[in-house]
Amino acid sequence: MATDPVSAQRKLAHIHLGVDGGAEKFFVRLSRALAKRGVEQIAFIRHDRTWRDELAEHCDVRELKFSRSHFKRHFVRWGIARDIRHFGAGATLGWMSPASKWLPKPGPDMRTFLRLGDFPDGFHTYGNVQNLIGNTPEIIRQAVEAGWPQERAHVISNFVDPLPDTLAPASRAQFDTPDDATVLIALGRFVERKRFDLLIKALARLPETVHAWLIGDGDLQEDMRRLARDLGVENRTHFLGWQRDPSPFLKAADILVCPTDDEPLGNVVLEGWNAGLPVVATASPGPSWLIEHGKTGLLSECGDTDGLARHLLQLLENPAEAERLVTASAARLNEGYSEDGICAQYETLIWNRGG
């Protein structure tokens, strides 16, 4: 069944195999923003995603079992392609490398895109991918360096939703944190590259009035609890678990910290700016692309506990500098990472034959 080019012009299919995290939040956010602009969408996702109902508010959701069996995979891919044709979409957007296996075959009635929020690790499953979208220049640089055609590689960053004025901050008392404490907040999975250990070590060098909120979960969480005990900051290190919406916690905090060794974008930097927080980060690829050191945030070398602690102390001792960073980062966020601007880039690439 051929797709009517007029009806397909504003119909988009998504394939997303993710679980929970920043990439999933942006997927829901972007699809909602495109829906507000009149784009009809269908999404193929795994069963029991926590964000399924939120996505279904503006998108036709199909929950599937994505089999690892080479034989069964053909039937699943065929079913997805059939449903996309019946829906009438003229473009499909896969999210992260695992989705590349399930993209329909491109052709006159179908354009295919793969959106990466992390560095590529090879193209062996990219046979049906026409265009790559990376949310930082470094992702695309590495893809092109590895052999992906430059003319089919595009950089489009993320955006964040403005926090409502009526949003209430999370209760500090609920997490054994004094009202007059300075709260550092960090978000992410407890995995090695996120370097929560760096933040805990830096906390041990800061005044007793400074507390840290760590939001997330993962295999290394118990190791981080043990480190906090060993360094004598157990009572100032608070593990808040994974939070579907971290906005109230950001609003209750004072400084956002991104201590990662390897962060392609650092969506948490945008979240921090959006919440009106000064940002202290390590110079991994994403944060060092987003942040202009000394103007929109402070950057130290990856793995440098002394540098991270020094920059945090710098803001503690100079509230005026922290406020200056907040003002400049708010302007940067509005200028380069607004919903309208990012959606316009997606629409131009997908429907105006920009790729």
N, C-alpha and C positions, 0 to 999 in steps of 0.2 A: 504494500500500500504506500504510494508516494505521499509525501507530506506537502500540504498546501504551503507554499513559501510565505504567504501573507499571515496565515494563522500560526506558523512556526516561528515567525519573527520574534515574538515575545513569549515563547514557551521554552522552558529550560528544565532538563532532568539533572538530578544530582545522584551520585553514588558515594556513600560515606560509610566506612566500616569502623569508625572510631568509637571510643567509650565515653570518658568524661575528661574534661580539661579545657585549656584555652582554645585549642583548635576547634573543639566541638561547640564551644560558646560562640565563636566567630561564625561558624557555619550557620547556626540558627539565626544569629544577628544579621548576616548578609542576606539570607533567604527572606527574612522578614522585611528587610529594607527594600529588596527587589520587588517583593509582593506589593508594597506600598506604591511602587512605581508602575504597577500594572503588569508585572511579569507573572504568568502562570507557571507553577512548578510542581514537579513530582520528585520524590526522593526515595531511594532504595537504601535501607539501613538494616542493621542487625536488630534482633528482637530485644525488648526490655531495656532500651536506652532511657536513662533518666530524663532526657530532654525530648522524648518522643512527642508528648502531648503539646509541649510548647511549639514544636515544629509543625504539628498538625493544625495549629490555628490558622496557618496561612499556606500550607503545602499538602498536597496529596501524598501520604506516607505509605510506603509498602515495606513491610518487615519481612526479611528473607533470612534463610540460613545459607551462608556463603561457604559451600563445601570446599575442603582442601583436596578432595579427590579430583584428579585430572579428568576423569570420565564425567563425573557429575557436574564439574565446573562448566562444561559446554552447555548442558541443559539449563543451568542457572543463567548463564550469559545470554542464551537464546531467549529465555523468558523475559529477562530485563529488556533486551532489544525489542521484543514484541510489544511489551507494555509501553515502552517509550514511543514506538510508532503509533500505537493506538491513542496515546495521549496527545500526539501531534507535535512533540518537541523537535526542534531543528538543531539543538545543541545539547551536549551532555558535559557536565563538569564533575570530574572525579576529585576526591579529597584525599591527598596523601598517596604515596606509592602503592599501598595494597589495593586501592581502588582501580589502579590501571588494568588489572586482570579482567575487570568486569565491564570495561567501556565497550559500547557497540562499535562496529566497524564504521569508520568515517566514510563519507561519500557525498554526492551532490546534495542530499537531503539531511546530512548529519555532520556537524562539526564537533570535534572532541577536544577537551581541555583537561589538564591535570594540574590541580593547585597544590603546591608544596609549601609546607610551613617548616620544613626541616631540610637538611642537606641531602641531595640524592645519593643513592648508594648503587647506582648502575641502572641500566635501561632495559634489562632483559625481559621485563613484562610490559614494556611501553609500546608494543606493536600497534595498538589502536589509538595512541596519543598523537594528536596533531600539534598541539600547543602546550607549552609549559607556562604556568604562572607561579612565580615565587614571591613571597611577601617581603623579601629583602634582596638588594643587589648581590649580596654574597652568595645566596642560594643559586641565583641565576649564573653568576660568574663561575661557580664550581660546576654547574651543569654544562655550560658551554665549554669549559676547559676539559671536561670529560668526553666531549664529542657531540653534545646536543646542538643543533643548528641555531645560530644566533638569531636569525629572522623569525624563529618560532619559539622564542623565549621572552617572557614579559615580566616586568616587576609591577605588582600592585600590592600595596601595603594593606594593613587592617585599619579599622576604625573602632571606636568604642561609643557606647550610648552615654549621653550626658546623664549624670545622676540627678534624680528628681529633687527639687528643693525640699520636698516633704519627707525625704528619706531619713529615718531615725538611725543614729549610730548604734552599733552593737554595745551592749552593756559591758563595761570594763569589770564591774564587780562580779559578773557571772564567770569571769576567767581569772579571778584572784589578782586583778591588776589595779593598783591604786589610781584614783582619779587624777592625781597630780603627777603620775609617772609619764615619762617620754616613751611612747610605744613605737618600736620598729616593727614593720610588718613585711613578711616575705611569703610568697606563694609559689607552689610548684610541687612536683612529685619528689618524694624522698629517694632520689637516685644520685649516683655519684657526681654526675656533671652539674647538678643544681647547687652543690657546695653549701648546704645548710651548715655544715661544720665550720665553714669560714665565718659565718655570721655569729655562731655560738662562741667561737674563739674571740671574735672582735667584741662581743658583748662582755666577756670576762675582763676586758680592758677599759670598760666604760663605767661611769658612776653607778652607784647602787640604785639610783632613781630611774635607770633605763631598763625597760622590759622589752622582750621580743615575742611577737605573735607569729607562729609558723603555721601556715594554712596549707594542708595537703596530706597525702598519705603515701605509703610506698615501703619497699623492702628495708630501707635504711632508717626507718623511724626509731626503732629501738636503739640503734647505734647512736642516734642523735640524742636520745634521752640519756643514754649512758655518758656521753660526752659532757652534757650539761651538768650531770651529777659530779663527774670527775673534776670539772673546772669550777665547781662551787656556784653555778648560776642556775641551778635547778628551779629555784623559786622565782627566777626572773625569765625563764624560758617556758612559754606556754604553747602546747601543741593543740591546735583547735580543730584538727581533722580536715577532711575535704569539705568544702562548702560550695553548694550549687551557685549561690550568689554571694560573692565576697564583698559586695558594695558596702553593706553596713559596717563591716570590719575595717575597710579602707577609710570610711568616714570617721571611724573612732580612733584611727592611728595618727601618728605624727610624721613619720618618715618611712618611705618605701625603700627596701633594700633588695637588690638583685645581684647576688654574689656568684652567679653561675660561671663555670669555665667555658661552656659551649652553648650559646643561646642564639639561634638563627635570627629571631626578631626581638623577643623580649616583650611580648604583649603586656606583661605586667608593668612595664615602663609606661605604656599608654594608659593603663588602668590607674597607675599612680598619678600621672599628670591629670587625668580626668577627675580624680578625687581631690585635687588641690594639694597634693603632697610633694615635698621635695624628694628627689630620687637620688640615691647613692648606689652605684652599680660597679661591677667589674667590666673591663673592656673586652668582653667577648663580642663576636661580630655584630649581633643585633643591637645591643645597647650602645655600642660605640658608633653605630650608624645613626641611631635615633638621637643620642645625647651629644650636645656640644658642651664639652667639659668647661665648667665654670660659668656657663650661661643657662643651660636648661637642666643641669644635673652635675654630679661629680663622679668621675671615673677613676678607678685604681686598676693596677695590673691584676690579671687573673691569679688567684691563689695568694695574693698579698694581704695577709691578715693585718699587718701594720698599716698599710695604706687604707684599707677599708675602715679600720678603727679610727685612724687619723681624720678621715673625711667626715665620719659620723660625729666625732668630737668637735670638729670645725663648725658643724651646723648647730650642735648643742650650745656652743659658746657664742654663736653669732646668729641670733634669730632674724636679724635684718637680712643676712645673706640667704637664709632659708626662704624668706618671703620673696626676695628678688628672684630666686630660682623658680618659685611657684608661678610668679607673674610671667616670666619669659617662657616657661614650658607650656602654660595655658595658651599663649599666643601661637606657639609652634604647633600644638595639637589642633587648634582651630584652622590654622593655615594649611597643614599638610595631611591631616588624618580625620577629616570630617566625613560623615556618612554620605553627603551629597557628592563630594569629590571622589571618594573611592567607588561608589556605585556607578558614577559616570564613566570611570575607567573600565569597569567590567562591562557595562553596556556597549561602550565603543568597541572594545575588543571582540565581544561575542556576536553582536548583531550588526555592527557597522563594518564588518569584514576588516577589522583592524589587525588581524593576525593571520 
